[in-house]
Amino acid sequence: MTRPTVLVVGGGISGLASAWTLRGVADVTVLESTDRLGGKIETTTFRSRPLDLGPDAFIVRNRAGLALCEELGLGPDLIEPSSRSAAIYARGHLRAFPERLVFGIPTDVGALYRSHVVSPWGVLRVLRDRFARHPLVTRALAEEVRAGRADPTVGEILSARFGPMVVSSLIDPLIGGINASDVAKLSFSSAMPTIFDQIVDQPSVMRALRHRGDAPSDSSGSIFRGLRGGMSTMVDALADALRGHGTKIVCGESVLALSRGASGAFVLECDSGLRMADAVILATPAFTSADLVATLSPELARELRAIEYAGVATATFAWQRDDIPRKVAHELQSLKDQEIATGDATSSAVLLPGSGVLVARDARMLTTATSFTSTKWPRSAVRDEVVVRASAGRHGDQRVATMGDDELVLAIREEIAQVLGITAEPLEVVVKRWPRSFPQYGAGHAERVRRIDAIAKETGIGLVGAAYHGIGIPSCIAHAQEVAERLVEQFNPRGDGSETTGR
Ligand SMILES: Cc1cc2nc3c(=O)[nH]c(=O)nc-3n(C[C@H](O)[C@H](O)[C@H](O)COP(=O)(O)OP(=O)(O)OC[C@H]3O[C@@H](n4cnc5c(N)ncnc54)[C@H](O)[C@@H]3O)c2cc1C
């Protein structure tokens, strides 16, 4: 019996994860336009050590990333960051992140006060939450949100209760930073769905969140995992396993358009000519998927195009250990909550304690965060060198896009000098640009995605990727697998498993 054919467009983690679910069930070909797999996941060699240019870790609360790594035999390669606590540059100084934050939301007023991240007036404002008598998110509002009739932003909801200072100094650097977003435009229910559910009908937000236990200073172990050889290890292992199961992977093959042939089969116009398949999964950014489906469904294309994207850049620097001013080392060390794992930390770790520094929005810097890569991942620096990765740019900030690499590096170095006091000439710098890389879950996102999913189902196209149900790697994997599972059911509606040999 011939197996159905599936073309997966896009060789990022979403495309590869859906192909993995389809192994043994269909004849799958993955088409990737560039000459490498992984999309946003890219590990390079810097100072002879692995350096992640995109994601350097994934969260384990959603188990899809961990489960896939374990399935691929990568369990022993998983590593925890050596340091978890970040500092924040707020109100002109480096400050420790207050303890017991939940997604940047303070749950301990005393810790907030001691951190000096916000002024005493800002702390008083937060204190009011403890005595609040009316829920911030009422049942009626939650109903409106679930029905798609309202979708307040993170900024709207949280500044109403905690004030603008907490939003710009804590919530924006964390939640805005993860999403390269402005929290004033980010949908609360899409960006923080579990928090949204937890605070419905609760008079005090802090009390409702208090026992979540996922604050950065939580002592129960890191909620993140990286990979010893860098995140591309996952992509390489997945690609090898796919090939081992007979999946074809074609790099350097751009898909240009999608249509249906007379027989009902999908026809893909590619660089190398036409390709046909029984089913198609588009694992490309929403704006690319919009172009691909434009003829098949102008309505779907319109919805996909409405998802905005932000571009960012990272600049990674290596410095001689002696170039890090002792003053900043002591300052970071003295910040409350800064912990250094002693196990495998190299001597360079002591110099920049903590995992890095986030920058409060009020500072108006180009840099949104500096990650102390060699402290966080001791394997990433040779002895006597220190590696720091700065991230710049966010939604609505066009400065990164308009700067050349030299100008960008100069601007970031000036900010690093201001925040960390490092003024020495770096040994080496690598700049990586990620234009249109972070889909923005703006107000109305969930409702738009419901419409997209419905039209895609009607059209028979699988749509996966960071644009829809979560931008983190585990969310991308989980959604990609879910969409592929639906295809499996479609191919094998009786669920008798007759075609699933080889799994
Ligand atoms: C700088 C940065 C840091 C991040 N940090 C983290 C982190 O620490 N943890 C975390 O969990 N997530 C992080 N993310 C988010 C996460 O990496 C991404 O959301 C995820 O990797 C997206 O995977 P994807 O497969 O959906 O899309 P992509 O990785 O974008 O893959 C899409 C693929 O489609 C290909 N393609 C495009 N057009 C075509 C075409 N016409 N034909 C064929 N192929 C095409 C592209 O070349 C690409 O390979 C980060 C993202 C960035 C940019």
The ligand as an ORCA input file, in Angstrom:
! r2SCAN-3c Opt
* xyz 0 1
  C      17.635     35.859     18.930
  C      16.596     34.855     19.353
  C      16.658     34.301     20.623
  C      15.695     33.385     21.039
  N      15.824     32.811     22.271
  C      14.992     31.809     22.627
  C      15.249     31.042     23.801
  O      16.221     31.296     24.522
  N      14.395     30.018     24.097
  C      13.342     29.690     23.292
  O      12.608     28.739     23.600
  N      13.091     30.388     22.151
  C      13.892     31.413     21.799
  N      13.686     32.089     20.622
  C      12.497     31.754     19.816
  C      12.681     30.461     19.021
  O      14.021     30.304     18.664
  C      11.852     30.508     17.747
  O      10.532     30.925     18.010
  C      11.784     29.132     17.069
  O      13.079     28.605     16.901
  C      11.053     29.274     15.736
  O      11.086     28.059     15.053
  P      10.230     27.855     13.730
  O      10.607     26.527     13.168
  O       8.803     28.104     14.002
  O      10.685     29.014     12.729
  P      12.085     29.292     12.065
  O      13.179     28.893     12.960
  O      12.011     30.700     11.592
  O      12.111     28.321     10.797
  C      11.480     28.629      9.576
  C      12.323     28.023      8.456
  O      11.634     28.210      7.234
  C      12.594     28.512      6.234
  N      11.897     29.158      5.109
  C      11.427     30.432      5.068
  N      10.837     30.662      3.861
  C      10.929     29.518      3.145
  C      10.499     29.137      1.835
  N       9.830     29.984      1.035
  N      10.764     27.881      1.414
  C      11.411     26.987      2.232
  N      11.853     27.308      3.467
  C      11.596     28.550      3.931
  C      13.577     29.412      6.958
  O      14.800     29.509      6.284
  C      13.674     28.711      8.306
  O      14.704     27.742      8.331
  C      14.629     33.028     20.175
  C      14.551     33.586     18.894
  C      15.522     34.482     18.478
  C      15.451     35.064     17.095
*
